[in-house]
Amino acid sequence: MREEHPEWSITTEILRMEKDESIVRATITSRDAGILAQATKREDTKGFADHLEKAETGAIGRALALCGYGTQFCADELDEQERLADSPVTPVTRTTKVISFGKFKGQSFDSVPLSDLVSYAGWLHQQKAQQGKSSPDADAFMTTVKAMMSNNEAPTT
């Protein structure tokens, strides 16, 4: 994450710290897009002696996983065992979709930082509002970026 998005930051907040348990929230933010992901983790002394450290590490791992990073290394952070809170997701095979116009023409969506794509989509939206018109390419670009923000993954073709 730090290599691809040096402008992103990770902050943690201790929600509860007691003798036998800790709960920590991790937040990943971008200067341009604000909060990108937020996750919490609870840990107690039964699971790990240094429960505060484990809760913080787990919250960070979960937040990074929501942004698509490190999931191959944090299976234990995402494994809820019998406490499953959501249904499993089948991995999506990604293919590269190339941007067909404008500032990033010829580049793939997954090669441009999401914050840059969001910023450009915002500018296109503003231009559409001011001029009362847009192109099919601009509309498709904005739709793709919106889907990437919702899914936090590269678009498929």
C-alpha positions as CSV (number, residue, x, y, z in Angstrom):
1,M,0.0,0.0,0.0
2,R,2.7,2.5,1.0
3,E,4.5,1.9,-2.4
4,E,1.4,2.3,-4.5
5,H,-0.3,5.0,-2.4
6,P,2.2,7.0,-0.3
7,E,-0.5,9.6,0.2
8,W,-2.7,7.2,2.1
9,S,-2.4,7.0,5.9
10,I,-3.4,4.4,8.6
11,T,-4.6,5.5,12.0
12,T,-5.7,3.4,14.9
13,E,-8.0,4.2,17.8
14,I,-8.3,2.2,21.0
15,L,-12.0,1.7,21.5
16,R,-11.6,-0.4,24.7
17,M,-8.5,-1.4,26.6
18,E,-9.1,-3.4,29.7
19,K,-7.1,-6.0,31.7
20,D,-8.5,-8.9,29.7
21,E,-9.6,-7.5,26.4
22,S,-9.0,-4.8,23.8
23,I,-10.9,-3.4,20.8
24,V,-9.1,-1.3,18.2
25,R,-10.4,0.5,15.1
26,A,-8.1,1.1,12.1
27,T,-8.9,3.7,9.5
28,I,-7.2,4.1,6.1
29,T,-7.6,7.6,4.6
30,S,-6.5,9.4,1.5
31,R,-6.0,13.2,1.2
32,D,-8.2,13.2,-1.9
33,A,-11.0,10.7,-1.1
34,G,-11.2,10.8,2.7
35,I,-11.9,7.5,4.5
36,L,-11.2,4.5,2.2
37,A,-11.7,1.7,4.8
38,Q,-12.3,1.2,8.4
39,A,-12.2,-2.0,10.5
40,T,-12.3,-3.2,14.1
41,K,-10.8,-6.1,15.9
42,R,-11.5,-7.5,19.4
43,E,-8.9,-9.6,21.1
44,D,-8.7,-11.0,24.7
45,T,-6.1,-12.7,26.8
46,K,-7.5,-16.2,26.0
47,G,-6.5,-15.6,22.3
48,F,-3.3,-13.7,22.8
49,A,-1.4,-12.5,25.9
50,D,-0.7,-9.0,24.4
51,H,-4.3,-8.5,23.3
52,L,-3.9,-4.8,22.6
53,E,-1.1,-5.4,20.0
54,K,-3.0,-8.3,18.4
55,A,-6.2,-6.2,18.2
56,E,-4.4,-3.3,16.6
57,T,-2.6,-5.6,14.1
58,G,-5.8,-7.3,13.3
59,A,-7.7,-4.1,12.7
60,I,-5.0,-2.8,10.4
61,G,-5.0,-6.1,8.5
62,R,-8.7,-6.1,8.1
63,A,-8.7,-2.4,6.9
64,L,-6.0,-3.2,4.4
65,A,-7.9,-6.2,3.2
66,L,-10.9,-4.0,2.5
67,C,-8.6,-2.0,0.2
68,G,-7.4,-5.2,-1.5
69,Y,-4.0,-5.5,0.2
70,G,-2.4,-8.4,2.0
71,T,-5.3,-10.8,2.0
72,Q,-3.0,-13.6,1.1
73,F,-1.1,-13.0,4.4
74,C,-3.9,-12.2,6.8
75,A,-6.2,-15.2,6.6
76,D,-6.2,-15.5,10.4
77,E,-7.3,-11.8,10.6
78,L,-10.3,-12.5,8.4
79,D,-11.1,-16.0,9.6
80,E,-14.1,-15.7,12.0
81,Q,-14.3,-19.5,12.3
82,E,-17.7,-20.3,13.8
83,R,-18.4,-16.6,14.4
84,L,-18.9,-16.0,10.6
85,A,-20.5,-12.6,10.1
86,D,-20.8,-12.7,6.3
87,S,-20.9,-15.2,3.5
88,P,-17.6,-16.1,1.8
89,V,-16.8,-14.3,-1.4
90,T,-15.4,-16.1,-4.5
91,P,-12.2,-14.4,-5.8
92,V,-12.7,-12.4,-9.0
93,T,-10.4,-12.9,-11.9
94,R,-9.3,-9.4,-13.0
95,T,-8.6,-8.4,-16.6
96,T,-7.2,-5.0,-17.6
97,K,-9.6,-2.4,-18.9
98,V,-7.9,0.5,-20.8
99,I,-9.1,4.1,-20.5
100,S,-10.2,5.3,-23.9
101,F,-10.0,9.1,-23.6
102,G,-8.9,12.1,-21.7
103,K,-6.1,12.6,-19.2
104,F,-5.4,8.9,-18.7
105,K,-6.0,7.7,-22.3
106,G,-4.2,4.4,-23.0
107,Q,-3.6,3.6,-19.3
108,S,-5.3,0.7,-17.6
109,F,-7.7,1.5,-14.7
110,D,-5.6,-0.6,-12.4
111,S,-2.4,1.3,-13.2
112,V,-3.7,4.7,-12.1
113,P,-4.1,5.4,-8.4
114,L,-7.8,5.3,-7.4
115,S,-7.6,8.7,-5.8
116,D,-6.5,10.2,-9.2
117,L,-9.3,8.4,-11.0
118,V,-11.8,9.7,-8.4
119,S,-10.5,13.2,-8.8
120,Y,-10.8,13.1,-12.6
121,A,-14.2,11.6,-12.4
122,G,-15.3,14.5,-10.1
123,W,-13.9,17.0,-12.6
124,L,-15.8,15.3,-15.5
125,H,-19.0,15.3,-13.5
126,Q,-18.5,19.1,-12.8
127,Q,-17.9,19.7,-16.5
128,K,-21.0,17.8,-17.4
129,A,-23.0,19.9,-14.9
130,Q,-21.6,23.2,-16.2
131,Q,-21.9,22.4,-19.9
132,G,-25.0,20.3,-19.7
133,K,-23.5,17.6,-21.8
134,S,-21.0,14.7,-21.7
135,S,-19.7,12.0,-23.9
136,P,-20.4,8.3,-23.8
137,D,-16.7,7.8,-23.0
138,A,-16.9,10.2,-20.0
139,D,-20.1,8.6,-18.8
140,A,-18.5,5.1,-19.0
141,F,-15.4,6.3,-17.2
142,M,-17.4,7.8,-14.4
143,T,-19.5,4.6,-14.1
144,T,-16.3,2.4,-14.0
145,V,-14.7,4.6,-11.3
146,K,-17.9,4.5,-9.2
147,A,-17.9,0.7,-9.5
148,M,-14.2,0.6,-8.5
149,M,-15.0,2.7,-5.4
150,S,-17.9,0.4,-4.5
151,N,-16.1,-2.8,-5.1
152,N,-12.6,-1.5,-4.4
153,E,-11.2,-3.6,-7.3
154,A,-10.1,-3.1,-10.8
155,P,-12.9,-3.3,-13.4
156,T,-13.3,-6.3,-15.6
157,T,-13.9,-6.3,-19.3
